[in-house]
Amino acid sequence: MRKTFLWAATAFMLIPLYVLTVNAFKGQQDILSSPFGLSGLTLEPLGRALTNPNFNVAKGYAITLLFVVAVNVLSVGLAAPAAYVIARSPKRRFRVLMLFFLAGTFIPGQVLVIPVVYVLKTLGLMGTIRGFVLFETTLTLPFSIFLYAGYIATIPAVLDQAAAVDGAGRLRTFWRIVFPLMRPAVATMVILNTFSVWNDFVNPQIILGPGSGLYTVTTGVYAAVSQYSTDYSVVFPTLLLAIAPLLVFFVFMQRHIISGLTAGATKG
């Protein structure tokens, strides 16, 4: 029974991916007549998607990767030290602060878009890379701090005490002793943040805006598809180009996600 359920769930998840992949290599008529068939496969639709004047794929990849790297660097640099202070402090106010961060994980990012737009306009950051990176980084902090704090709590505090005896300050103790031990949790958050930034559509569409000349992979797909007609021979190959790097990334990094999420529960 369990195997049957797993096979059914796998098929349910893979069918849309199969339809996307197969139809990315078909013309419009072949897609409409036989969306599940393998006849009429050609590389022409993929070539047209790569040269679409409305969506420069290489530029979309470059801008998205820039956002991914910037958000991950800022997220790790801000969330990890904050989580260390929370995890190592016995004071109640830090426990209350942890609850606030935990509550932040339940707030959808779309709810914050409108007030954030007013703040970014006031600061002159609307339609800029800095404004978008700051907003995306802020969205990653609650869960990052929650995960890091839970993982740091499993690291023996005697390591901090030994470093203090050797004359190391708290900042040096964290970056030289504790942070290297956090690699499973950090790797997990980097992967999850990468998925979040890469797949985000609403936030870059609003904050970057159509007139800024900046577009991510997801907003570029929207620009590549005409709003007045539905040419599936453009839609499917463009979508495949958008998700292909993320699928490859997930295949190679999925074991780090599992090990990072479970490490805190199995250590110590």
C-alpha positions as CSV (number, residue, x, y, z in Angstrom):
1,M,0.0,0.0,0.0
2,R,2.8,2.4,0.9
3,K,4.7,1.7,-2.3
4,T,1.6,2.2,-4.3
5,F,1.0,5.5,-2.7
6,L,4.6,6.6,-3.3
7,W,4.5,5.6,-7.0
8,A,1.2,7.4,-7.5
9,A,2.5,10.5,-5.8
10,T,5.7,10.4,-7.9
11,A,3.7,10.0,-11.1
12,F,1.4,12.9,-10.0
13,M,4.5,15.1,-9.6
14,L,6.4,14.0,-12.7
15,I,3.5,14.3,-15.2
16,P,3.5,18.1,-15.4
17,L,7.3,18.0,-15.8
18,Y,7.0,15.5,-18.6
19,V,4.4,17.6,-20.4
20,L,6.6,20.7,-20.1
21,T,9.7,18.9,-21.3
22,V,8.1,17.1,-24.3
23,N,6.1,20.2,-25.5
24,A,9.2,22.4,-25.3
25,F,10.3,20.6,-28.5
26,K,7.1,20.8,-30.4
27,G,5.3,23.2,-32.7
28,Q,2.0,24.8,-31.8
29,Q,-0.2,22.4,-33.8
30,D,1.6,19.3,-32.4
31,I,1.1,20.6,-28.9
32,L,-2.6,21.2,-29.4
33,S,-3.2,17.9,-31.1
34,S,-1.1,15.6,-28.9
35,P,0.3,17.2,-25.8
36,F,1.4,13.9,-24.3
37,G,2.8,12.4,-27.5
38,L,6.4,12.2,-28.7
39,S,5.7,13.0,-32.4
40,G,6.9,16.1,-34.1
41,L,9.9,16.8,-31.8
42,T,12.3,19.5,-33.0
43,L,14.9,21.8,-31.6
44,E,13.4,24.8,-33.4
45,P,11.1,26.1,-30.6
46,L,14.0,25.9,-28.1
47,G,16.2,27.9,-30.6
48,R,13.5,30.6,-31.0
49,A,13.2,30.8,-27.2
50,L,17.0,31.4,-26.9
51,T,16.8,34.2,-29.4
52,N,13.5,35.8,-28.3
53,P,14.0,39.6,-28.5
54,N,11.5,40.0,-25.6
55,F,13.6,37.9,-23.2
56,N,17.4,37.7,-23.1
57,V,18.0,34.3,-21.4
58,A,21.6,35.0,-20.6
59,K,20.8,38.4,-19.0
60,G,18.0,36.8,-17.0
61,Y,20.3,34.1,-15.7
62,A,23.0,36.7,-14.9
63,I,20.7,39.0,-13.0
64,T,19.0,36.2,-11.1
65,L,22.4,34.7,-10.1
66,L,23.5,38.1,-8.9
67,F,20.4,38.3,-6.7
68,V,20.9,34.8,-5.4
69,V,24.5,35.3,-4.4
70,A,23.8,38.7,-2.8
71,V,20.8,37.5,-0.8
72,N,22.6,34.4,0.4
73,V,25.7,36.4,1.5
74,L,23.7,39.0,3.4
75,S,21.4,36.4,4.9
76,V,24.2,34.3,6.3
77,G,26.1,37.3,7.5
78,L,23.1,38.7,9.4
79,A,21.2,35.6,10.5
80,A,24.1,33.5,11.7
81,P,25.5,35.9,14.3
82,A,22.0,36.9,15.5
83,A,21.1,33.2,15.9
84,Y,24.3,32.7,17.9
85,V,23.4,35.4,20.3
86,I,19.9,34.1,20.8
87,A,21.0,30.4,21.2
88,R,23.7,31.2,23.7
89,S,21.9,33.7,25.9
90,P,19.9,32.5,28.9
91,K,18.0,35.8,29.1
92,R,14.2,35.6,28.6
93,R,14.1,38.6,26.3
94,F,16.1,36.7,23.7
95,R,13.6,33.8,23.9
96,V,10.8,36.3,23.2
97,L,12.8,37.7,20.3
98,M,13.1,34.2,19.0
99,L,9.3,33.9,19.1
100,F,9.0,37.1,17.0
101,F,11.3,35.6,14.4
102,L,9.3,32.4,14.4
103,A,6.1,34.4,13.9
104,G,7.8,36.1,10.9
105,T,8.0,32.7,9.1
106,F,4.2,32.6,8.9
107,I,3.8,36.0,7.2
108,P,3.6,35.7,3.4
109,G,6.0,38.0,1.6
110,Q,3.2,39.3,-0.7
111,V,1.5,40.8,2.4
112,L,4.5,43.0,3.0
113,V,4.9,44.2,-0.6
114,I,2.7,47.3,-0.4
115,P,4.2,48.8,2.8
116,V,7.7,47.8,1.5
117,V,7.0,49.8,-1.7
118,Y,6.3,52.9,0.3
119,V,9.5,52.4,2.3
120,L,11.7,51.8,-0.7
121,K,10.2,54.8,-2.5
122,T,11.0,57.0,0.5
123,L,14.6,55.7,0.5
124,G,14.9,56.0,-3.3
125,L,15.5,52.3,-3.7
126,M,12.5,51.4,-5.9
127,G,13.5,49.8,-9.2
128,T,17.1,49.2,-8.0
129,I,19.1,46.1,-7.3
130,R,19.9,47.3,-3.8
131,G,16.2,47.6,-2.9
132,F,15.2,44.2,-4.2
133,V,18.2,42.5,-2.5
134,L,17.4,44.1,0.8
135,F,13.8,43.0,0.6
136,E,14.5,39.5,-0.4
137,T,17.2,39.2,2.4
138,T,14.7,40.4,4.9
139,L,12.3,37.7,3.8
140,T,14.9,35.0,4.5
141,L,15.9,36.1,8.0
142,P,13.1,34.7,10.2
143,F,13.4,31.1,9.1
144,S,17.2,31.4,8.8
145,I,17.6,32.6,12.4
146,F,15.1,30.0,13.6
147,L,17.0,27.1,11.9
148,Y,20.5,28.4,12.8
149,A,19.5,29.0,16.5
150,G,18.2,25.4,16.8
151,Y,21.4,24.0,15.2
152,I,23.7,26.1,17.4
153,A,21.9,24.9,20.5
154,T,23.1,21.4,19.6
155,I,26.8,22.5,19.6
156,P,28.4,22.1,23.0
157,A,28.9,25.4,24.8
158,V,32.2,24.1,26.2
159,L,33.7,25.0,22.9
160,D,32.9,28.6,23.5
161,Q,34.3,28.4,27.0
162,A,37.5,26.8,25.8
163,A,37.9,29.6,23.2
164,A,37.3,32.2,25.9
165,V,40.1,30.7,28.0
166,D,42.4,31.0,25.1
167,G,41.6,34.7,24.8
168,A,39.1,34.7,21.9
169,G,36.3,37.2,22.0
170,R,32.7,36.3,21.2
171,L,32.9,37.4,17.6
172,R,36.1,35.4,16.9
173,T,34.7,32.4,18.8
174,F,31.6,32.4,16.6
175,W,33.4,32.8,13.2
176,R,36.4,30.6,13.9
177,I,34.8,27.9,16.1
178,V,31.0,27.8,15.9
179,F,30.4,28.9,12.3
180,P,32.4,26.1,10.6
181,L,30.4,23.6,12.6
182,M,27.2,25.1,11.1
183,R,27.9,24.1,7.6
184,P,25.0,21.6,7.2
185,A,22.5,24.2,8.4
186,V,24.1,27.0,6.3
187,A,24.1,24.8,3.2
188,T,20.4,24.0,3.7
189,M,19.5,27.7,4.0
190,V,21.6,28.7,1.0
191,I,19.8,26.1,-1.1
192,L,16.3,27.1,0.2
193,N,17.1,30.8,-0.3
194,T,18.2,30.0,-3.8
195,F,15.0,28.3,-4.7
196,S,13.0,31.2,-3.1
197,V,14.8,34.0,-5.0
198,W,14.9,32.1,-8.3
199,N,11.2,31.3,-8.3
200,D,10.0,34.6,-7.0
201,F,7.8,36.4,-9.5
202,V,5.6,39.0,-7.6
203,N,8.3,40.8,-5.7
204,P,10.7,41.4,-8.6
205,Q,7.8,42.3,-10.9
206,I,6.7,45.0,-8.5
207,I,9.9,46.2,-6.9
208,L,12.1,46.2,-10.0
209,G,9.3,47.3,-12.3
210,P,9.0,46.8,-16.1
211,G,10.8,50.1,-16.9
212,S,14.0,49.5,-15.0
213,G,15.5,47.1,-17.5
214,L,16.1,44.6,-14.8
215,Y,14.4,41.3,-14.9
216,T,14.8,37.9,-13.3
217,V,14.2,34.6,-15.0
218,T,10.6,34.4,-13.9
219,T,9.7,38.0,-14.9
220,G,11.6,37.5,-18.1
221,V,9.3,34.5,-18.9
222,Y,6.3,36.7,-18.4
223,A,7.8,39.3,-20.8
224,A,8.5,36.6,-23.4
225,V,4.9,35.4,-23.6
226,S,2.5,37.6,-25.3
227,Q,-0.5,38.8,-23.3
228,Y,-2.8,38.9,-26.3
229,S,-2.2,35.4,-27.7
230,T,-1.1,32.0,-26.4
231,D,1.7,30.6,-28.5
232,Y,2.6,27.4,-26.6
233,S,5.6,26.8,-28.8
234,V,7.1,29.9,-27.1
235,V,5.6,29.3,-23.6
236,F,6.9,25.7,-23.0
237,P,10.6,26.1,-24.2
238,T,10.9,29.4,-22.3
239,L,9.6,27.8,-19.1
240,L,12.0,24.9,-19.6
241,L,14.9,27.3,-19.9
242,A,13.8,29.0,-16.7
243,I,13.6,26.0,-14.5
244,A,16.3,23.8,-16.0
245,P,19.2,25.2,-13.9
246,L,17.2,24.9,-10.8
247,L,16.3,21.3,-11.5
248,V,20.0,20.4,-12.0
249,F,20.9,22.3,-8.9
250,F,18.2,20.4,-6.9
251,V,19.3,17.0,-8.1
252,F,22.9,17.6,-7.0
253,M,22.1,19.4,-3.7
254,Q,19.0,17.5,-2.4
255,R,21.0,15.4,0.1
256,H,22.3,18.6,1.7
257,I,18.8,19.8,2.3
258,I,17.8,16.5,4.0
259,S,21.0,16.3,6.1
260,G,20.8,20.0,7.1
261,L,17.2,19.9,8.3
262,T,17.7,16.7,10.3
263,A,21.2,17.4,11.7
264,G,19.9,19.5,14.6
265,A,17.5,16.7,15.6
266,T,20.1,14.0,15.6
267,K,23.2,15.7,17.0
268,G,24.1,15.5,20.7
